[in-house]
Amino acid sequence: MRSQPFIVAALVLVLNGCGRPDQVAAGERFVSPTDPAIRYVGRWDRSDPARPKASWPGFQVSFDFSGNWLRVRMKDAGNYYNVSIDGKSHGVVGGRSGGLVTYSLAEGLGKGRHRICLQRRNISFEPATELLGFVADAGAVLSPPSLPPGPRIEFIGDSFTAAEGNEASASSLPWKEKYPVTNFELGYACRLARALDGELTAVCRSGSGLVCDFKGDRRSPMEERYGWALMEDSGGGQARPDPADLVVICLGLNDFNGMTQGKKQPNAEDAREFQDAYHRLIGKVGPHHPTARIVALAPFIPWLREQTRKVVEEERSKGNHRVHYAQFDEFPGGYVADGHPTVETHRRMAEQILDQLSRQDLVAPVSTRKD
């Protein structure tokens, strides 16, 4: 496994807002974001169909493509993207900012039909990315991709779910230096979805919790942000996700850190506040995903496991038997980039979680599946 992403050495053009995104040269074809062949995965604000926006981690677009070469055009703030062709990694593009940024996704594909996928790797607090379209050779043809056979899964979480810094080697890194060494695809959430042949939407934000952030700030916790289409923009519209089959909530690490500012342990009042916020979030998940099984996933801190178990017990005592409990352990030595799981730790987390979900009959058995 490489620890540093390989940046595709191809055309990277920044026009800083000049020119129209649909302008092409002779022998080229512009593909609008409104093309029905494009499948949008994750949370997107599509109030302007010609300039869809996304900012929650792991969002992606995919389509089947018959052509020789392909480029993407976007408005972006220096983020990084995995490029896959036919289910295999084709490299990484990113790192440039501008009003119109163009990256080459594929060159010399030749004949045949290929599955193209572009996925955001890192989490960013910058303005949302705007997809402005694609450019291909004039004879290129796009068609809708086939849907994955497994469940639709939504993850609600924090930096662990966002896979922050998982490819890093340093114990600590400045925030923006984490961008190129964060790979959402190798985080536990993506691994779990792949093992189930499923499709993933991530609603996760570094530093955030159910009640407060890691410093104790109670403004815009995840309970509130959950309904937003864009991670940093309450005015970006409300989310209208497709109904999921499975929702996994993994929150609490930042609440614990924020609540323990100046004291050794959260008190009884903190515990009740955390539990109440958890119940409210579950109540908000329900209308979006009326038939989904909901997993309250507890991290390795004993206090969080205790509170999460109480939430599950209280939900089930009220007749909400869709809510289930799972947990993951701490793996000594398996953390980098300011306390975040390594790629290997994410793998071990995913294995633990999948085993518990399988034993509770929440997912199909996964013992014979390989990542």
C-alpha positions in Angstrom: 0.0 0.0 0.0 1.5 3.3 -0.9 1.7 5.9 1.8 1.8 8.9 -0.5 -0.8 9.3 -3.3 0.5 9.2 -6.9 -0.6 12.4 -8.6 -1.5 11.7 -12.2 1.0 13.6 -14.4 -1.5 14.8 -16.9 -3.2 18.0 -18.0 -3.9 20.3 -15.0 -5.2 23.7 -16.1 -6.4 26.5 -13.8 -8.2 29.4 -15.5 -9.2 31.3 -12.3 -12.7 31.9 -13.4 -12.0 32.8 -17.0 -13.8 31.2 -19.9 -16.9 29.1 -20.0 -16.9 25.5 -18.7 -18.7 24.3 -21.8 -16.2 25.7 -24.3 -14.4 23.0 -26.3 -12.1 22.8 -29.3 -12.7 21.1 -32.6 -12.8 17.3 -32.1 -14.0 17.5 -28.5 -17.3 17.0 -26.8 -18.6 18.7 -23.7 -20.6 16.6 -21.3 -22.9 18.7 -19.1 -23.5 17.7 -15.4 -27.1 17.3 -16.4 -26.3 14.3 -18.6 -28.6 11.5 -17.5 -25.7 8.9 -17.7 -24.0 10.5 -14.7 -24.7 8.9 -11.3 -24.2 11.1 -8.3 -23.4 9.3 -5.0 -23.3 11.1 -1.7 -25.0 14.3 -0.8 -25.2 16.9 -3.6 -26.9 20.3 -3.8 -28.5 20.1 -7.3 -30.6 23.2 -7.0 -28.7 24.4 -10.1 -28.5 21.2 -12.2 -25.8 22.7 -14.4 -23.5 23.4 -11.4 -24.1 20.7 -8.8 -22.2 21.2 -5.5 -20.9 18.8 -2.9 -18.8 19.0 0.2 -19.4 16.1 2.5 -16.5 13.6 2.4 -16.4 10.8 -0.1 -18.9 12.2 -2.7 -18.5 10.7 -6.2 -19.7 10.6 -9.7 -19.6 7.6 -12.0 -20.7 6.5 -15.5 -19.9 4.1 -18.2 -17.7 5.5 -20.9 -16.8 4.5 -24.5 -14.1 6.9 -25.8 -10.4 7.6 -26.0 -9.8 10.3 -23.4 -11.7 12.1 -20.7 -11.2 15.3 -18.6 -13.2 16.7 -15.7 -13.9 20.4 -15.2 -14.8 21.8 -11.7 -14.6 24.7 -9.4 -12.5 23.5 -6.5 -10.3 24.6 -3.6 -7.3 22.2 -3.8 -8.9 18.9 -2.9 -7.8 15.5 -4.0 -9.8 12.8 -6.0 -9.4 9.1 -6.6 -9.8 8.1 -10.2 -10.9 4.5 -10.9 -11.5 2.8 -14.2 -13.3 -0.6 -14.3 -13.1 -0.8 -10.5 -9.3 -0.4 -10.3 -7.4 2.6 -9.1 -6.1 4.7 -12.0 -4.4 7.3 -9.8 -5.1 10.6 -8.0 -5.8 14.1 -9.3 -6.0 17.3 -7.3 -4.2 20.0 -5.4 -5.1 23.0 -7.5 -7.6 25.8 -6.8 -9.5 28.0 -9.2 -12.7 29.1 -10.8 -12.2 26.5 -13.6 -9.9 23.6 -12.9 -9.4 20.8 -15.4 -7.9 17.4 -14.7 -7.2 14.6 -17.1 -8.9 11.4 -15.9 -8.0 9.0 -18.7 -5.9 9.0 -21.9 -5.7 6.4 -24.7 -8.5 4.1 -23.4 -9.1 2.6 -26.8 -12.2 0.6 -27.8 -14.7 -0.8 -25.3 -16.9 0.3 -22.5 -15.3 1.4 -19.2 -16.6 2.3 -15.8 -15.3 5.7 -14.7 -15.5 6.8 -11.1 -14.3 10.1 -9.5 -14.4 10.3 -5.7 -13.3 13.0 -3.2 -10.5 11.6 -1.0 -10.2 14.2 1.7 -12.3 16.3 4.0 -12.2 20.1 3.6 -13.8 23.1 5.3 -13.4 25.1 2.1 -16.4 26.2 -0.1 -18.2 23.3 -1.8 -16.8 21.8 -5.0 -18.9 22.6 -8.1 -18.9 20.0 -10.9 -18.9 22.0 -14.2 -18.8 19.1 -16.6 -16.5 16.8 -18.6 -14.7 17.0 -21.9 -14.0 14.0 -24.1 -13.2 13.1 -27.7 -16.0 13.9 -30.1 -17.0 10.3 -30.6 -17.2 9.4 -26.9 -20.5 8.0 -25.5 -21.7 8.0 -21.9 -24.2 5.5 -20.5 -25.6 5.0 -17.0 -23.6 2.6 -14.7 -25.2 -0.5 -13.3 -26.2 -0.2 -9.7 -24.3 -2.1 -7.0 -26.3 -5.2 -5.8 -25.8 -4.6 -2.1 -27.4 -2.2 0.3 -27.4 1.6 0.3 -25.5 2.7 3.4 -25.3 6.0 5.2 -22.6 6.8 7.7 -22.9 9.7 10.1 -19.6 10.4 11.9 -16.5 12.5 12.5 -12.9 12.4 11.4 -12.6 8.7 11.9 -15.4 8.1 9.4 -13.8 10.7 7.1 -10.6 8.6 7.2 -8.7 11.8 8.0 -4.9 11.4 7.5 -5.0 7.6 7.2 -2.2 7.4 4.6 0.1 9.7 6.7 3.3 8.5 8.4 3.9 11.5 10.7 2.3 11.6 14.2 1.1 15.2 13.6 0.4 17.3 10.6 -0.9 20.8 9.8 -4.5 20.6 8.5 -3.9 21.2 4.8 -1.0 18.8 4.7 -3.5 16.1 5.6 -5.4 16.6 2.2 -3.1 14.5 0.0 -2.6 11.8 2.7 -6.3 11.3 3.4 -7.9 8.5 1.4 -11.6 8.0 2.1 -11.7 4.9 -0.1 -9.4 3.1 2.4 -11.4 4.2 5.5 -13.5 1.8 7.5 -16.8 3.1 6.1 -15.8 2.5 2.4 -14.3 -0.9 3.3 -17.5 -2.0 4.9 -19.6 -0.8 1.9 -17.3 -2.6 -0.5 -17.5 -5.8 1.5 -21.3 -5.7 1.2 -21.3 -4.7 -2.5 -23.1 -1.6 -1.3 -23.3 2.1 -2.1 -22.1 4.7 0.4 -23.1 8.2 1.5 -21.0 9.8 4.2 -22.3 12.6 6.4 -19.3 13.1 8.6 -17.2 16.1 9.7 -13.9 16.3 11.5 -14.0 17.8 15.0 -17.8 17.6 15.3 -19.9 15.7 17.8 -23.5 15.2 18.6 -23.5 17.9 21.3 -20.2 19.8 20.8 -17.0 19.8 19.0 -13.6 18.7 20.4 -13.1 22.1 22.1 -16.6 22.2 23.7 -18.1 24.5 21.1 -21.9 23.7 20.9 -22.6 25.7 17.7 -23.9 23.6 14.7 -23.3 20.0 16.1 -23.9 17.0 13.9 -27.4 16.7 15.1 -28.1 20.0 13.4 -25.8 19.6 10.3 -27.4 16.2 9.5 -30.1 17.9 7.5 -27.8 20.0 5.4 -27.1 19.2 1.8 -23.6 20.9 2.2 -21.4 20.4 5.1 -20.5 24.0 5.9 -23.6 25.8 4.5 -26.9 25.8 6.3 -28.3 27.9 3.4 -27.2 25.3 0.8 -30.6 23.6 0.9 -31.9 20.6 2.9 -30.7 17.1 2.1 -33.1 14.8 0.2 -31.2 11.5 0.3 -32.4 8.3 -1.3 -33.7 5.9 1.3 -30.9 3.8 2.8 -31.0 0.2 3.9 -28.5 0.7 6.7 -27.5 3.8 8.7 -24.4 3.7 10.9 -23.9 6.4 13.4 -20.4 6.8 14.9 -20.2 9.9 17.0 -18.9 10.8 20.5 -15.2 11.1 20.4 -15.3 14.8 20.0 -18.2 15.1 22.5 -16.1 13.3 25.1 -13.1 15.6 24.5 -15.2 18.7 24.5 -17.1 17.8 27.6 -14.0 16.9 29.6 -12.4 20.4 29.1 -11.2 21.2 32.6 -12.4 18.0 34.2 -11.5 14.3 34.1 -14.8 12.8 33.2 -18.2 14.0 31.8 -20.8 14.3 34.6 -24.4 13.0 34.8 -25.7 16.1 33.1 -23.3 15.7 30.2 -24.4 12.1 29.9 -28.1 13.0 29.7 -27.3 15.8 27.2 -25.4 13.3 25.0 -28.2 10.7 25.2 -30.9 13.2 24.4 -29.0 14.5 21.3 -28.5 10.9 20.2 -32.2 10.2 20.4 -33.0 13.4 18.5 -30.6 12.4 15.7 -32.1 8.9 15.5 -35.5 10.7 15.2 -34.2 12.8 12.3 -32.8 9.7 10.5 -36.1 7.9 10.6 -38.1 10.1 8.1 -35.2 10.1 5.6 -34.8 6.3 5.9 -38.1 4.8 7.1 -37.1 1.2 6.7 -33.4 1.3 7.4 -31.7 -0.6 10.2 -29.8 1.9 12.4 -26.5 1.0 14.1 -25.2 3.0 17.0 -21.5 2.4 16.7 -19.5 3.2 19.8 -15.8 4.0 19.8 -13.3 2.5 22.3 -13.9 4.9 25.3 -15.8 3.2 28.1 -18.0 6.2 28.8 -19.1 6.4 25.2 -19.9 2.7 25.1 -22.0 3.1 28.2 -24.0 6.1 26.9 -24.4 4.5 23.5 -25.7 1.3 25.0 -28.2 3.3 27.1 -29.5 5.1 24.0 -30.0 1.8 22.1 -31.7 0.2 25.2 -34.1 3.2 25.5 -34.9 3.2 21.8 -35.8 -0.5 21.9 -37.8 -0.1 25.1 -39.9 2.4 23.2 -40.5 -0.1 20.4 -37.9 1.1 18.0 -36.3 -2.3 17.2 -34.6 -0.9 14.1 -31.8 0.4 16.4 -28.8 -1.9 17.2 -25.5 -1.6 19.0 -21.9 -2.3 17.8 -18.5 -1.1 18.8 -14.8 -1.1 17.7 -11.6 -1.3 19.8 -8.5 0.8 20.1 -5.5 -0.6 18.4 -2.3 0.6 20.1 0.3 2.0 17.7 -2.2 2.3 14.9 -2.7 6.0 14.8 -1.1 8.9 12.9 -1.9 12.5 11.9 -3.0 13.7 15.4 -4.6 10.5 16.6 -6.3 9.2 13.5 -6.4 5.6 12.4 -4.0 4.3 9.9 -5.0 2.4 6.8 -4.3 -0.8 8.6 -6.3 0.3 11.7 -9.3 1.2 9.4 -9.1 -2.4 8.0 -9.2 -3.9 11.4 -12.1 -1.6 12.5 -14.1 -2.6 9.4 -13.5 -6.3 10.1 -14.7 -5.9 13.7 -17.8 -4.0 12.7 -18.7 -6.4 9.8 -18.4 -9.4 12.1 -20.8 -7.8 14.6 -23.3 -6.8 12.0 -23.3 -10.3 10.5 -23.8 -12.0 13.9 -26.8 -9.7 14.5 -28.2 -10.7 11.0 -28.1 -7.0 10.0 -26.1 -7.8 6.8 -25.4 -10.9 4.8 -22.5 -13.1 6.1 -19.2 -11.6 5.0 -16.7 -14.2 6.1 -15.9 -15.3 2.6 -15.6 -11.8 1.1 -12.3 -10.1 0.6 -11.4 -6.4 0.4 
